[in-house]
Amino acid sequence: MAHYAYVNPYTNQVEKILVIEKKQVNSGLFGDPKNFVECSYNQRIGKVFPGIGYYYIEKSFNSKIKHRKVFIPPRPYMSWKFSEEMWCWIPPVPKPDDGIDYVWNERTKNWIQSIKTINILPKPDKLFVLNENYQWEERKSFYKRKIKNNKIVKFFKKLLF
């Protein structure tokens, strides 16, 4: 079996990836056979393995190979430029490498610190409390766990038992 990308003939965009036999592609059951392009994980075909939304184009790399058909990932932001050496989209400003999570802000064309949000489900019952992981936990098991992990309780257990 081989991997095939179905490329929309009007947009040159990959719409689906299938793992099927060549004869199944040629049967036309999955779409027009001329819109399927064989692709591979080992980059033997198409430079990179495509995903849904990737573009399929012809690209000349050097004088020996006239044209090679390749897949290009979708552009994440309009200000980003494509790097043929790394085969990915590069932001105009490098992402800071200081251990903090950042997201790209296209309006300012810069990285901004990511704000983490917490989603808390409605309280299910009076017998539940919100634990340190922002999850609802039964009150009895919550306090039992807290007492069991308490440093003073652990000290006295070691001392007395």
Phi, psi and omega per residue, in radians:
M1 nan 2.643 -3.112
A2 -2.264 2.878 3.082
H3 -1.653 2.356 3.097
Y4 -2.282 2.392 3.059
A5 -1.795 2.274 3.052
Y6 -1.546 2.057 -3.083
V7 -1.842 2.182 3.085
N8 -1.114 2.170 -3.057
P9 -1.199 -0.329 -3.109
Y10 -1.574 -0.612 -3.082
T11 -1.884 -0.203 -3.037
N12 1.044 0.448 -3.126
Q13 -1.800 2.438 3.126
V14 -1.261 2.218 -3.129
E15 -1.836 -0.485 3.098
K16 -2.758 2.725 3.087
I17 -2.091 2.246 -3.134
L18 -2.164 2.589 3.004
V19 -1.931 1.720 -3.071
I20 -2.534 2.984 3.096
E21 -1.413 2.713 3.125
K22 -1.042 -0.661 -3.119
K23 -1.184 -0.505 3.073
Q24 -1.244 -0.635 3.073
V25 -1.115 -0.806 -3.104
N26 -1.187 -0.350 3.138
S27 -1.217 -0.407 3.138
G28 1.474 0.074 -3.133
L29 -1.155 -0.492 -3.058
F30 -1.807 0.020 -3.108
G31 2.371 3.106 -3.121
D32 -1.085 2.123 -3.087
P33 -1.015 -0.500 -3.119
K34 -1.290 -0.171 3.106
N35 -1.633 -0.024 3.109
F36 -1.665 2.383 3.124
V37 -2.164 2.241 3.104
E38 -1.230 2.449 3.132
C39 -2.411 2.847 -3.094
S40 -2.538 2.655 3.103
Y41 -1.219 -0.519 -3.061
N42 -1.499 0.236 3.066
Q43 1.106 0.341 3.078
R44 -1.214 -0.576 -3.137
I45 -2.168 2.190 2.989
G46 1.495 0.231 3.090
K47 1.159 -0.956 3.068
V48 -2.288 2.755 3.076
F49 -1.333 2.228 -3.041
P50 -1.388 2.852 2.983
G51 -2.254 3.017 3.113
I52 -1.107 2.287 -3.115
G53 1.729 -0.231 3.086
Y54 -1.169 2.766 3.110
Y55 -1.873 2.550 3.141
Y56 -1.961 2.071 -3.093
I57 -2.389 2.901 2.974
E58 -1.698 2.334 -3.063
K59 -2.415 2.331 3.049
S60 -1.665 2.264 -3.083
F61 -1.779 -0.694 3.117
N62 -2.694 -3.111 -3.069
S63 -1.277 -0.417 -3.133
K64 -1.258 -0.778 3.127
I65 -1.775 1.992 -3.085
K66 -1.115 -1.027 3.131
H67 -2.467 2.443 3.084
R68 -2.245 2.366 -3.136
K69 -1.519 2.247 -3.029
V70 -2.353 2.836 3.044
F71 -1.858 2.392 3.118
I72 -2.132 2.301 3.118
P73 -1.137 2.697 3.115
P74 -1.127 2.574 -3.122
R75 -1.265 2.138 -3.113
P76 -1.244 -0.661 -3.127
Y77 -2.512 2.638 -3.090
M78 -1.133 -0.478 -3.094
S79 -1.412 -0.208 -3.092
W80 -1.402 2.539 3.139
K81 -1.921 2.594 -3.121
F82 -1.525 2.303 3.112
S83 -1.811 2.029 3.122
E84 -1.304 -0.395 3.107
E85 -1.238 -0.774 -3.105
M86 -1.671 -0.220 -3.137
W87 0.971 0.886 3.072
C88 -2.722 2.978 3.123
W89 -1.486 2.359 -3.077
I90 -2.031 2.283 3.099
P91 -1.275 2.713 3.127
P92 -1.162 -0.425 3.108
V93 -2.102 2.184 3.141
P94 -1.067 2.554 3.124
K95 -1.242 2.290 3.122
P96 -1.052 2.480 -3.130
D97 -1.989 1.112 -3.102
D98 -2.061 0.279 3.096
G99 1.482 -0.053 3.131
I100 -1.693 2.519 3.098
D101 -1.361 2.291 3.122
Y102 -2.182 2.691 2.996
V103 -2.221 2.666 -3.116
W104 -1.417 2.352 3.062
N105 -1.940 1.896 -3.064
E106 -1.206 -0.542 -3.131
R107 -1.120 -0.783 -3.137
T108 -1.604 -0.160 -3.110
K109 0.970 0.828 -3.128
N110 -2.675 2.925 3.109
W111 -1.510 2.425 3.042
I112 -2.177 2.664 -3.107
Q113 -1.154 2.348 -3.129
S114 -1.278 2.331 3.098
I115 -1.745 2.115 -3.132
K116 -1.451 2.334 3.097
T117 -1.938 2.648 -3.138
I118 -2.084 2.201 3.067
N119 -1.759 2.130 3.138
I120 -2.014 2.202 3.101
L121 -1.259 2.728 3.099
P122 -1.041 2.600 -3.118
K123 -1.110 2.169 -3.067
P124 -1.272 -0.554 -3.021
D125 -2.898 2.904 3.087
K126 -1.163 -0.378 -3.074
L127 -1.466 0.181 -3.120
F128 -2.067 2.591 3.057
V129 -2.255 2.759 3.127
L130 -1.493 2.114 -3.098
N131 -1.558 -3.071 -3.065
E132 -1.194 -0.265 3.097
N133 -1.712 0.250 3.140
Y134 1.024 0.661 3.075
Q135 -2.080 2.582 3.093
W136 -1.386 2.249 -3.107
E137 -2.267 2.556 3.120
E138 -1.040 2.383 -3.068
R139 -0.970 -0.782 -3.072
K140 -1.096 -0.841 -3.123
S141 -1.231 -0.546 3.106
F142 -1.082 -0.910 -3.103
Y143 -1.220 -0.581 3.092
K144 -1.091 -0.762 3.119
R145 -1.161 -0.728 -3.141
K146 -1.095 -0.759 3.135
I147 -1.156 -0.731 -3.126
K148 -1.091 -0.623 -3.108
N149 -1.613 0.028 -3.135
N150 -1.195 2.359 -3.095
K151 -1.117 -0.679 -3.125
I152 -1.180 -0.739 3.121
V153 -1.105 -0.736 3.106
K154 -1.090 -0.696 3.131
F155 -1.078 -0.844 -3.123
F156 -1.174 -0.566 3.067
K157 -1.112 -0.750 3.106
K158 -1.139 -0.691 -3.094
L159 -1.220 -0.737 -3.052
L160 -1.586 -0.453 -3.057
F161 -2.012 nan nan
